[in-house]
Amino acid sequence: MDIAQMDIQVAPGSMITAKGEVIPQDQTFDIRVDSQNFDLTCLDLLEKNGVDGGLLSLNLAARGSFKDPMVKGELGIRELVILQEKQAPIDFSIELKNRRLGIKGDLGPTMEGGYHLDTRAFTAALNMDGFNLSPYLKLLGRSQLTGAITGRVRAEGQADQLEQIRASAGFSKIVIAFAGKPFVRVKDADLTFENGQLNFPSTRIELMEKGSLTVKGRGKLGGLLDFEAKGEIPLEIINPLVEEVESATGLIRLQASLKGSLASPRVNGDLLFNGLGMAVDGLEQDFKNIEGHIRLTQDKIEILGVKGYLDEGSFDLGGSVGLKEWAAKTFDLKFNAHQLNLDIPDLMEVSLNCGLNFIGTDQASTLTGEIILLEGRYYKDVELDLIETTQRTRKIKPVGGKKWPGFLQTIGLNVHVSRREPLLVDNNLAYLAVSPDLTIQGTAASPILAGRVQVDSGRIHFQRAEFEVKKGVIDFVNPYKIEPIIDIEGETEIRDWTITLAVSGTPENLEFKFSSNPSEQHADILSLIAFGKTTRELRAADGGSRFAPEDILAGYMADSLQKSLKDATGLDYLEINTEDTESGSRGGDVTLGTDLSRQISVKYGVGVRNGETVQRVTTYYKLLENLLMSGYQDTDGQFGGELKYRLEFR
């Protein structure tokens, strides 16, 4: 089979060419593959993993018989750019001859090696002279880490006879920095493996110039192990490694050993915490002054008292975790907190006491105990639309949900939640004092609530009205999901009317009802809430003209949108009006405005009159506290002004 020439074009200018022949009868072949200036960025896999540029050159020749092939090739990469940083050229060569594969190249570190396909004998050598680790650390997402390594690695032997392999590694210097400051430094580290024996002489690893770790040991394949590690680890070392943690401080004193054999290892370790502290994303407070002792063996993790503070609140953790083949199998943990303050940004702040117990196995466990709310405040604002809430609404739940790890489904919950002082709900919708008496049940993957939340007192802010809560309870009785059943009733006085607002049902099927004394129609009650007048009074004030539902709707829309508009744009006014035109049809206009100073305001309006759009700009100037002058001009060419004097009677 002849291959005169086969061109594979991956992208314009990036082509791989192959030519040659294959003779199946003789089981021989002669093939050449070439490519020049192949753009690596046209390969999505490389581009997605940080390769910003690079030109590949390839020259590969293969010939001979199927049983004894001969291959010779060269590969080079020029103008290589990784994460916007230019790299040194890469050269690599390969040769297969007489059943021996040889490789040689400069990939940053220089390397050379060989492997015999029949005897499996191999040699390998790697030399690093200040090899730059920075681009590879960037590929791992650690852009603030930089580093270099100087050392050598040698190995030879039979690939199928591990005990006959001889290997050595020596590193004169390993340096890693974080944001230009020392992070990890190692000098004169050596490692040897010969006759099945691994030797690791004592090596000191310096950590951020604030701590160090000394490691040493030896071990034999199929024989005894004897490794030790001892030192002080600054917790600050996790700052560049864990994005959710900032400002970690304190020291961890470590003493650990590995003895026994690979088949039956004996592990012993002690971790002593000294003054640990950190800030965690999602919490306003900092952890501080964490002290404690954790002991590790091959079959157990013992927490021999870990105590600390979250701001001024204290907590402690103790107990044990049973291990089997380094997997957690049994649990017996206790967590207590006293005056623990939790401040979740843009949601709530709460102070609590708690005592929790976690007992069981990896197949079935329970979390039990009590949480006592000492005081707290929920302050997240609620977006509520008057028009939607005056009618029964059914919300469509999204299909599916978050899938939790299976382990969480084995954890049963039975935690009682009570209060010492009422929990405050203080947002744009209400100011309430509530008393929870709840039990958290179900599983950690699907928790449910059972019990009641009593509304002790408070007010509900609804448009321009403020309703005093007369009664209120929120019951949790659904045994399958968290579904509160709401029953709250409040009253407000508007002139001569007492208006009652009753909210009932579940969040998915919530019903709002209004009633009044003296009794009024539903539209009149809404008009009283929105404008302080009934629809009859509004018609009378408008000279007896028709006061249509769109007038009420326009008022509701302006009232609902004004705060959101001000927050988003900085504008101070939003007005939506409707009126009858000379032709008898309904017209309308929208006006936006802002205060330029305490005396000067500007409003811009767009309206529809008899099917035509009219724009108007009006400027207001406050001459005195009760004296206002204004002037306007519109796109019809009309202009004018007025002077208003305001008198207030109390």
C-alpha positions as CSV (number, residue, x, y, z in Angstrom):
1,M,0.0,0.0,0.0
2,D,1.5,3.2,-1.2
3,I,0.9,6.5,0.5
4,A,2.0,9.1,-2.1
5,Q,1.2,12.0,0.3
6,M,-1.5,12.5,2.9
7,D,-2.0,16.0,4.3
8,I,-4.0,16.5,7.5
9,Q,-4.9,20.2,7.9
10,V,-6.0,21.0,11.5
11,A,-6.2,24.8,10.8
12,P,-5.0,27.1,8.1
13,G,-1.2,26.9,8.1
14,S,-1.1,24.0,10.5
15,M,-0.6,20.8,8.6
16,I,0.8,17.3,9.2
17,T,2.1,15.5,6.1
18,A,2.6,11.7,5.9
19,K,4.0,9.6,3.0
20,G,5.6,6.2,2.4
21,E,4.5,2.6,2.0
22,V,3.4,-0.5,3.9
23,I,3.9,-4.0,2.5
24,P,1.8,-6.5,4.5
25,Q,3.1,-9.5,2.6
26,D,6.7,-8.8,3.7
27,Q,5.6,-7.2,7.0
28,T,7.7,-4.2,6.2
29,F,7.1,-0.5,6.1
30,D,8.7,2.9,5.3
31,I,6.8,6.0,6.5
32,R,7.8,9.6,7.1
33,V,5.7,12.2,9.0
34,D,6.6,15.9,8.9
35,S,5.1,19.1,10.2
36,Q,6.6,22.6,10.2
37,N,5.4,25.6,12.3
38,F,2.3,23.9,13.5
39,D,0.3,26.3,15.6
40,L,-0.4,24.7,19.0
41,T,-3.2,27.1,19.8
42,C,-5.4,25.4,17.2
43,L,-5.6,22.4,19.5
44,D,-8.5,23.2,21.9
45,L,-7.1,20.9,24.7
46,L,-3.9,22.8,24.9
47,E,-5.5,26.3,24.6
48,K,-8.0,25.5,27.4
49,N,-5.1,24.5,29.6
50,G,-3.1,27.7,29.4
51,V,-1.0,27.4,26.2
52,D,-1.2,30.8,24.6
53,G,1.3,30.2,21.8
54,G,3.8,27.8,20.3
55,L,5.0,26.5,16.9
56,L,5.7,22.8,16.6
57,S,8.2,21.2,14.2
58,L,8.1,17.4,13.7
59,N,10.3,15.1,11.6
60,L,9.7,11.3,12.1
61,A,11.0,8.4,10.0
62,A,10.0,4.8,10.7
63,R,11.0,1.8,8.6
64,G,12.0,-1.9,8.8
65,S,9.9,-4.9,9.7
66,F,7.0,-5.2,12.1
67,K,9.1,-7.3,14.4
68,D,12.3,-5.2,14.3
69,P,11.3,-1.6,13.5
70,M,13.6,1.3,13.3
71,V,12.4,4.8,14.3
72,K,14.2,8.1,14.4
73,G,12.6,11.4,15.0
74,E,13.0,15.0,16.3
75,L,10.5,17.3,17.8
76,G,10.9,21.0,18.5
77,I,8.7,23.7,19.9
78,R,9.6,27.4,19.5
79,E,7.9,30.6,20.7
80,L,6.1,28.7,23.4
81,V,3.9,30.9,25.6
82,I,2.1,29.5,28.7
83,L,-0.3,31.8,30.6
84,Q,1.1,34.8,28.7
85,E,4.7,34.0,29.8
86,K,7.3,33.2,27.1
87,Q,9.1,29.9,27.7
88,A,12.5,28.5,26.5
89,P,12.6,26.4,23.4
90,I,11.9,22.6,23.7
91,D,13.9,20.0,21.8
92,F,13.3,16.2,21.9
93,S,14.7,13.3,19.9
94,I,13.8,9.6,19.9
95,E,15.5,6.6,18.2
96,L,14.5,2.9,18.2
97,K,17.2,0.6,16.8
98,N,18.1,-3.0,17.5
99,R,15.1,-3.2,19.9
100,R,16.5,-0.5,22.1
101,L,14.6,2.8,22.5
102,G,16.6,5.9,23.3
103,I,15.3,9.3,24.2
104,K,17.2,12.6,24.7
105,G,15.9,16.1,25.1
106,D,15.8,19.5,26.7
107,L,12.4,20.2,28.2
108,G,13.7,22.8,30.6
109,P,15.5,20.0,32.6
110,T,17.7,18.0,30.3
111,M,16.9,14.3,30.1
112,E,18.4,11.1,28.6
113,G,17.3,7.5,28.8
114,G,17.1,4.1,27.2
115,Y,14.9,1.0,27.4
116,H,15.4,-2.4,25.8
117,L,12.2,-3.9,24.5
118,D,13.3,-7.5,25.2
119,T,15.5,-7.4,28.3
120,R,13.5,-4.5,29.9
121,A,16.8,-3.0,31.1
122,F,16.6,0.8,31.4
123,T,18.7,3.8,32.2
124,A,17.4,7.3,33.0
125,A,19.0,10.6,33.8
126,L,17.4,14.0,34.6
127,N,19.4,17.2,35.2
128,M,17.8,20.4,36.5
129,D,19.9,23.6,36.7
130,G,17.6,26.3,38.2
131,F,14.6,24.8,36.4
132,N,11.8,27.4,36.5
133,L,8.6,26.0,38.1
134,S,6.6,29.1,37.7
135,P,4.7,28.3,34.5
136,Y,3.7,24.9,35.9
137,L,2.5,26.4,39.2
138,K,0.4,28.8,37.1
139,L,-1.1,25.9,35.2
140,L,-2.2,24.5,38.6
141,G,-3.9,27.8,39.4
142,R,-1.2,29.2,41.7
143,S,-0.2,32.3,39.8
144,Q,1.3,34.0,42.9
145,L,3.7,31.1,43.5
146,T,7.1,31.1,41.8
147,G,10.0,28.7,42.1
148,A,13.1,27.0,40.8
149,I,14.8,23.7,41.4
150,T,18.4,22.5,41.0
151,G,19.3,18.8,41.2
152,R,19.7,15.5,39.4
153,V,18.0,12.1,39.3
154,R,19.6,8.9,38.1
155,A,18.1,5.4,37.8
156,E,19.1,2.1,36.2
157,G,18.1,-1.6,36.4
158,Q,15.5,-4.0,35.2
159,A,11.9,-2.7,35.0
160,D,10.4,-6.1,36.0
161,Q,12.8,-6.5,39.0
162,L,12.2,-3.7,41.5
163,E,14.7,-4.9,44.1
164,Q,17.5,-4.7,41.4
165,I,16.9,-1.1,40.6
166,R,19.5,1.5,41.6
167,A,18.3,5.1,41.9
168,S,19.4,8.3,43.5
169,A,18.1,11.8,43.7
170,G,20.0,14.9,44.9
171,F,18.6,18.4,45.1
172,S,21.0,21.1,46.1
173,K,18.3,23.8,46.1
174,I,14.5,23.9,45.9
175,V,13.0,27.4,46.3
176,I,9.3,28.4,46.1
177,A,8.1,31.9,46.8
178,F,4.7,33.4,47.4
179,A,4.1,37.0,46.2
180,G,7.9,37.4,46.2
181,K,8.4,36.2,49.8
182,P,10.0,32.9,50.9
183,F,7.4,30.1,51.0
184,V,9.3,26.7,50.9
185,R,13.1,26.2,50.9
186,V,15.0,23.0,50.8
187,K,18.8,22.6,50.7
188,D,21.0,19.5,50.1
189,A,18.2,16.9,50.0
190,D,19.3,13.4,49.0
191,L,17.5,10.1,48.4
192,T,18.9,6.7,47.4
193,F,17.3,3.3,46.6
194,E,19.5,0.3,46.2
195,N,19.0,-3.5,46.8
196,G,15.4,-2.8,47.8
197,Q,16.5,-0.3,50.5
198,L,15.2,3.3,50.5
199,N,17.4,5.8,52.5
200,F,16.3,9.3,53.2
201,P,18.9,11.2,55.3
202,S,17.7,13.9,57.6
203,T,16.4,16.8,55.6
204,R,15.2,20.2,56.8
205,I,12.4,21.9,55.0
206,E,12.1,25.6,55.8
207,L,8.5,27.0,55.8
208,M,8.0,30.8,55.2
209,E,11.0,31.6,57.5
210,K,8.6,31.0,60.4
211,G,8.7,27.2,60.8
212,S,10.4,24.1,59.6
213,L,9.9,20.4,59.2
214,T,12.7,17.8,59.5
215,V,12.1,14.5,57.7
216,K,14.3,11.3,57.8
217,G,13.9,7.6,57.5
218,R,14.7,4.3,55.8
219,G,12.7,1.3,54.7
220,K,13.1,-2.0,52.8
221,L,10.7,-3.5,50.3
222,G,8.9,-6.3,52.1
223,G,10.8,-5.3,55.3
224,L,10.6,-2.8,58.1
225,L,9.9,0.9,57.8
226,D,11.3,3.6,60.0
227,F,10.4,7.2,59.0
228,E,10.0,10.3,61.2
229,A,8.8,13.9,60.7
230,K,9.1,16.6,63.3
231,G,8.7,20.4,63.3
232,E,6.6,23.5,63.5
233,I,4.3,24.4,60.6
234,P,3.0,28.0,60.3
235,L,-0.7,27.9,59.5
236,E,0.0,30.9,57.2
237,I,1.2,28.4,54.7
238,I,-2.4,27.6,53.7
239,N,-3.1,31.2,52.6
240,P,-2.0,30.7,49.0
241,L,-3.4,27.2,48.8
242,V,-7.0,27.6,50.1
243,E,-8.9,30.5,48.5
244,E,-11.6,30.6,51.1
245,V,-9.1,31.2,53.9
246,E,-7.3,34.5,54.6
247,S,-4.9,35.9,57.2
248,A,-4.2,32.4,58.7
249,T,-1.8,32.7,61.8
250,G,-0.4,30.4,64.5
251,L,1.7,27.3,64.6
252,I,1.0,23.6,64.4
253,R,3.6,21.4,66.2
254,L,3.9,18.1,64.4
255,Q,5.6,14.9,65.5
256,A,4.8,11.8,63.5
257,S,6.3,8.4,62.7
258,L,5.7,5.5,60.2
259,K,6.9,2.1,61.3
260,G,6.0,-1.5,60.7
261,S,5.8,-2.6,57.0
262,L,4.0,-1.7,53.9
263,A,1.6,-4.6,54.5
264,S,1.0,-3.7,58.1
265,P,2.1,0.0,58.8
266,R,2.0,1.5,62.2
267,V,1.3,5.2,62.2
268,N,1.6,7.6,65.1
269,G,1.2,11.3,65.0
270,D,0.5,14.2,67.3
271,L,-0.7,17.7,66.2
272,L,-0.5,20.5,68.8
273,F,-2.3,23.7,67.9
274,N,-0.9,26.9,69.2
275,G,-2.7,30.2,68.7
276,L,-4.3,29.4,65.4
277,G,-6.5,32.0,63.7
278,M,-8.0,32.7,60.3
279,A,-10.7,34.6,58.3
280,V,-13.1,32.5,56.3
281,D,-15.1,33.7,53.3
282,G,-18.8,34.0,54.1
283,L,-18.2,35.0,57.8
284,E,-17.6,38.5,59.1
285,Q,-15.9,37.2,62.2
286,D,-12.5,35.7,62.5
287,F,-11.4,32.4,64.2
288,K,-8.7,33.1,66.8
289,N,-6.8,31.6,69.7
290,I,-7.5,28.0,68.7
291,E,-5.6,25.6,70.9
292,G,-5.7,21.8,71.0
293,H,-4.3,18.4,70.5
294,I,-5.1,15.8,67.8
295,R,-3.6,12.3,67.9
296,L,-3.5,10.1,64.8
297,T,-2.9,6.3,64.6
298,Q,-3.6,3.8,61.8
299,D,-7.0,3.0,63.3
300,K,-8.2,6.2,65.1
301,I,-8.2,10.0,65.1
302,E,-8.5,11.3,68.6
303,I,-9.5,14.9,69.2
304,L,-8.1,15.5,72.7
305,G,-9.8,18.9,73.2
306,V,-9.7,21.6,70.6
307,K,-10.9,25.0,71.9
308,G,-11.1,28.4,70.3
309,Y,-13.0,31.6,69.7
310,L,-15.1,33.0,66.9
311,D,-14.8,36.7,67.8
312,E,-15.9,36.8,71.4
313,G,-17.8,33.5,71.3
314,S,-16.1,30.3,72.4
315,F,-16.3,26.7,71.1
316,D,-14.8,23.3,71.8
317,L,-14.6,20.0,69.9
318,G,-13.7,16.6,71.2
319,G,-14.1,12.9,70.5
320,S,-12.8,10.3,68.0
321,V,-13.1,9.0,64.5
322,G,-12.4,5.3,63.9
323,L,-10.5,4.3,60.8
324,K,-10.2,1.2,58.7
325,E,-7.7,1.3,55.8
326,W,-7.6,5.1,56.3
327,A,-11.3,5.4,55.7
328,A,-13.6,6.9,58.4
329,K,-15.8,4.1,59.8
330,T,-17.1,5.2,63.3
331,F,-17.8,8.6,64.9
332,D,-18.1,9.9,68.4
333,L,-17.8,13.7,68.4
334,K,-19.1,16.4,70.6
335,F,-19.3,20.1,69.8
336,N,-20.2,22.9,72.2
337,A,-20.4,26.6,71.7
338,H,-21.1,29.5,74.1
339,Q,-22.2,32.9,72.9
340,L,-21.1,32.1,69.4
341,N,-21.7,35.0,67.1
342,L,-22.4,34.3,63.5
343,D,-22.6,37.2,61.0
344,I,-23.6,36.1,57.5
345,P,-23.2,39.2,55.2
346,D,-26.4,40.5,53.7
347,L,-28.5,37.9,55.5
348,M,-28.5,37.7,59.3
349,E,-26.5,37.9,62.5
350,V,-27.1,35.6,65.4
351,S,-25.7,34.8,68.8
352,L,-26.2,31.2,70.1
353,N,-25.3,28.5,72.5
354,C,-25.3,24.9,71.3
355,G,-24.4,21.4,72.3
356,L,-24.2,18.8,69.5
357,N,-23.3,15.1,69.5
358,F,-22.4,13.1,66.3
359,I,-22.4,9.4,66.9
360,G,-22.6,6.4,64.6
361,T,-20.9,4.6,61.7
362,D,-20.4,5.4,58.0
363,Q,-23.5,3.4,57.3
364,A,-25.8,5.1,59.9
365,S,-25.2,8.0,62.3
366,T,-27.1,10.7,64.1
367,L,-26.6,14.4,64.9
368,T,-28.4,15.3,68.1
369,G,-28.5,18.2,70.5
370,E,-29.8,21.6,71.1
371,I,-29.3,25.1,69.7
372,I,-30.4,28.1,71.8
373,L,-30.7,31.4,70.0
374,L,-29.6,34.1,72.5
375,E,-30.3,37.0,70.2
376,G,-30.3,37.6,66.5
377,R,-31.5,39.7,63.6
378,Y,-32.6,38.7,60.1
379,Y,-32.2,41.8,57.8
380,K,-32.3,40.5,54.2
381,D,-34.8,42.6,52.2
382,V,-37.7,41.0,50.4
383,E,-38.9,42.0,47.0
384,L,-42.7,42.0,47.2
385,D,-45.1,43.2,44.6
386,L,-48.5,44.6,45.8
387,I,-50.4,43.5,42.7
388,E,-49.1,39.9,42.8
389,T,-49.6,39.5,46.5
390,T,-53.3,40.6,46.4
391,Q,-54.2,37.4,44.6
392,R,-53.6,33.7,45.1
393,T,-50.4,32.7,43.3
394,R,-49.0,29.3,42.5
395,K,-45.3,29.2,41.9
396,I,-43.7,26.5,39.7
397,K,-41.0,24.7,41.5
398,P,-37.8,23.9,39.5
399,V,-37.4,20.3,38.4
400,G,-34.7,18.4,40.2
401,G,-32.4,19.7,42.9
402,K,-28.9,19.6,44.1
403,K,-27.4,16.1,44.5
404,W,-25.7,15.7,47.9
405,P,-23.0,13.1,48.6
406,G,-24.5,9.7,49.6
407,F,-22.8,9.9,53.0
408,L,-25.0,12.8,54.0
409,Q,-28.1,10.6,53.5
410,T,-26.9,8.3,56.3
411,I,-26.8,11.1,58.9
412,G,-30.1,11.4,60.8
413,L,-30.9,14.7,62.5
414,N,-32.7,15.4,65.8
415,V,-31.7,18.9,66.9
416,H,-34.0,21.2,68.9
417,V,-33.9,24.9,68.3
418,S,-35.3,27.3,70.9
419,R,-34.6,30.9,72.0
420,R,-33.7,32.9,75.0
421,E,-34.6,36.2,73.5
422,P,-36.9,36.7,70.4
423,L,-35.3,36.7,67.0
424,L,-35.8,40.0,65.2
425,V,-36.9,40.2,61.6
426,D,-35.9,43.7,60.5
427,N,-36.1,44.4,56.8
428,N,-38.0,46.4,54.2
429,L,-41.1,44.3,54.7
430,A,-41.4,43.9,58.5
431,Y,-40.1,44.5,62.0
432,L,-41.1,41.3,63.9
433,A,-40.1,39.6,67.1
434,V,-40.4,35.8,66.7
435,S,-39.9,32.9,69.0
436,P,-38.9,29.6,67.3
437,D,-39.6,26.2,68.9
438,L,-38.4,23.9,66.2
439,T,-36.8,20.5,65.7
440,I,-34.4,19.8,62.8
441,Q,-35.2,16.3,61.6
442,G,-34.7,14.2,58.5
443,T,-31.2,13.6,57.2
444,A,-28.2,15.9,56.5
445,A,-29.0,15.5,52.8
446,S,-32.8,16.2,53.2
447,P,-33.4,18.1,56.4
448,I,-36.9,19.0,57.5
449,L,-38.3,21.3,60.2
450,A,-41.0,20.4,62.7
451,G,-42.6,22.8,65.2
452,R,-43.9,26.3,65.4
453,V,-42.5,29.9,65.1
454,Q,-44.6,32.3,67.1
455,V,-44.8,36.0,66.1
456,D,-44.7,37.8,69.4
457,S,-45.2,41.3,68.1
458,G,-44.2,43.6,65.3
459,R,-45.2,45.5,62.3
460,I,-45.6,44.7,58.6
461,H,-44.6,47.5,56.1
462,F,-46.9,47.2,53.1
463,Q,-46.6,50.0,50.5
464,R,-47.5,53.2,52.4
465,A,-49.3,51.4,55.2
466,E,-47.9,49.9,58.4
467,F,-49.8,46.9,59.8
468,E,-49.5,46.1,63.5
469,V,-49.4,42.3,64.0
470,K,-52.3,41.1,66.1
471,K,-51.6,37.4,65.7
472,G,-49.0,35.3,63.9
473,V,-47.8,31.7,63.7
474,I,-45.7,29.8,61.3
475,D,-46.2,26.0,61.5
476,F,-43.9,23.3,60.1
477,V,-45.9,20.0,59.9
478,N,-44.9,18.5,56.5
479,P,-42.9,15.3,57.3
480,Y,-41.4,15.2,53.8
481,K,-40.0,18.7,53.2
482,I,-39.5,22.1,54.7
483,E,-42.8,23.8,54.0
484,P,-44.0,26.5,56.4
485,I,-47.7,27.1,56.9
486,I,-48.1,30.8,57.5
487,D,-51.0,32.5,59.4
488,I,-50.4,36.1,60.2
489,E,-52.9,38.9,60.7
490,G,-52.2,42.6,61.1
491,E,-54.2,45.9,61.3
492,T,-53.6,49.5,60.4
493,E,-55.6,52.7,60.8
494,I,-56.1,54.8,57.6
495,R,-58.2,57.8,58.5
496,D,-61.6,56.4,59.6
497,W,-61.0,52.9,58.4
498,T,-59.4,49.9,60.2
499,I,-57.9,47.7,57.5
500,T,-57.0,44.1,58.2
501,L,-54.4,42.2,56.3
502,A,-54.5,38.4,56.6
503,V,-51.7,36.3,55.1
504,S,-52.2,32.5,55.0
505,G,-51.0,29.4,53.3
506,T,-47.7,27.9,52.2
507,P,-45.1,30.0,50.3
508,E,-46.1,28.1,47.1
509,N,-49.7,28.9,47.5
510,L,-49.8,32.1,49.6
511,E,-53.1,34.0,49.9
512,F,-53.4,37.7,50.9
513,K,-56.8,39.0,52.0
514,F,-57.8,42.5,52.9
515,S,-60.9,43.6,54.8
516,S,-61.9,46.9,56.4
517,N,-64.2,48.4,59.1
518,P,-66.3,50.2,57.9
519,S,-66.6,47.7,55.1
520,E,-65.3,48.7,51.7
521,Q,-64.9,47.0,48.3
522,H,-61.5,45.4,47.5
523,A,-60.6,48.1,45.1
524,D,-61.3,50.8,47.6
525,I,-59.2,49.1,50.3
526,L,-56.3,48.9,47.8
527,S,-56.8,52.6,46.9
528,L,-56.8,53.5,50.6
529,I,-53.5,51.7,51.1
530,A,-51.9,53.2,47.9
531,F,-53.3,56.7,48.0
532,G,-55.0,57.2,51.3
533,K,-58.3,57.7,49.5
534,T,-61.1,55.6,48.2
535,T,-61.8,55.4,44.5
536,R,-64.9,57.6,45.1
537,E,-62.8,60.3,46.6
538,L,-60.2,60.1,43.9
539,R,-62.9,60.5,41.2
540,A,-64.4,63.5,43.1
541,A,-60.9,65.1,43.5
542,D,-60.5,64.6,39.7
543,G,-63.6,66.7,39.0
544,G,-65.8,63.6,38.7
545,S,-63.9,62.2,35.7
546,R,-63.7,58.4,35.3
547,F,-61.1,56.9,37.6
548,A,-60.1,53.7,35.8
549,P,-58.2,50.6,37.2
550,E,-55.2,51.7,35.1
551,D,-54.9,54.7,37.4
552,I,-54.5,52.5,40.4
553,L,-52.2,50.2,38.5
554,A,-50.0,53.1,37.5
555,G,-49.7,54.2,41.1
556,Y,-48.9,50.7,42.2
557,M,-46.2,50.3,39.6
558,A,-44.5,53.6,40.4
559,D,-44.6,52.9,44.1
560,S,-43.1,49.4,43.6
561,L,-40.4,50.4,41.2
562,Q,-39.3,53.7,42.6
563,K,-36.9,52.3,45.3
564,S,-35.4,49.7,42.9
565,L,-34.9,52.4,40.3
566,K,-33.2,54.7,42.7
567,D,-30.9,52.0,43.9
568,A,-29.9,51.0,40.4
569,T,-29.6,54.5,38.7
570,G,-29.5,57.1,41.4
571,L,-32.7,58.8,40.1
572,D,-35.0,60.2,42.8
573,Y,-38.4,60.3,41.0
574,L,-40.6,57.9,39.0
575,E,-44.1,58.9,38.2
576,I,-46.6,56.9,36.0
577,N,-49.9,58.7,35.2
578,T,-52.9,58.0,33.0
579,E,-55.6,60.4,31.8
580,D,-58.4,60.9,29.3
581,T,-57.5,62.7,26.0
582,E,-59.6,65.0,24.0
583,S,-60.5,62.2,21.6
584,G,-61.9,60.1,24.5
585,S,-59.0,57.5,24.5
586,R,-56.7,56.9,27.4
587,G,-53.2,58.5,27.4
588,G,-50.3,58.2,29.7
589,D,-46.9,59.4,30.6
590,V,-43.7,58.3,32.5
591,T,-41.6,60.9,34.3
592,L,-38.1,60.4,35.6
593,G,-36.2,62.9,37.7
594,T,-33.3,63.7,40.0
595,D,-32.3,66.3,42.6
596,L,-29.3,68.3,41.4
597,S,-29.1,70.1,44.7
598,R,-31.3,71.0,47.6
599,Q,-32.9,73.8,45.5
600,I,-32.8,72.5,41.9
601,S,-34.5,69.4,40.5
602,V,-34.9,68.3,36.9
603,K,-37.6,65.9,35.5
604,Y,-37.9,64.3,32.0
605,G,-41.2,63.0,30.9
606,V,-42.4,61.0,27.9
607,G,-46.1,60.7,27.2
608,V,-48.6,59.7,24.5
609,R,-51.2,62.2,23.4
610,N,-53.7,61.2,20.6
611,G,-51.3,58.6,19.3
612,E,-48.2,60.9,19.3
613,T,-45.2,60.8,21.6
614,V,-44.5,64.1,23.4
615,Q,-41.3,64.7,25.5
616,R,-41.0,67.4,28.1
617,V,-38.2,68.7,30.3
618,T,-39.1,70.6,33.5
619,T,-36.8,72.4,35.9
620,Y,-37.8,73.2,39.5
621,Y,-36.2,75.8,41.6
622,K,-37.1,76.2,45.3
623,L,-36.9,80.0,46.1
624,L,-38.1,79.6,49.7
625,E,-39.2,76.7,51.8
626,N,-42.8,77.1,50.7
627,L,-42.2,78.9,47.3
628,L,-41.5,76.8,44.2
629,M,-40.9,78.0,40.7
630,S,-40.8,75.8,37.6
631,G,-40.3,76.1,33.8
632,Y,-40.9,73.5,31.0
633,Q,-40.5,73.0,27.3
634,D,-41.7,70.0,25.2
635,T,-41.1,68.6,21.7
636,D,-44.3,70.2,20.4
637,G,-42.7,73.6,20.9
638,Q,-44.8,74.5,24.0
639,F,-43.2,76.1,27.0
640,G,-44.3,77.8,30.1
641,G,-43.8,78.1,33.8
642,E,-45.6,78.4,37.1
643,L,-45.1,79.6,40.7
644,K,-46.5,77.6,43.6
645,Y,-46.9,78.6,47.2
646,R,-47.6,75.9,49.7
647,L,-49.6,76.3,53.0
648,E,-49.8,73.6,55.5
649,F,-52.6,73.3,58.1
650,R,-52.1,71.1,61.2
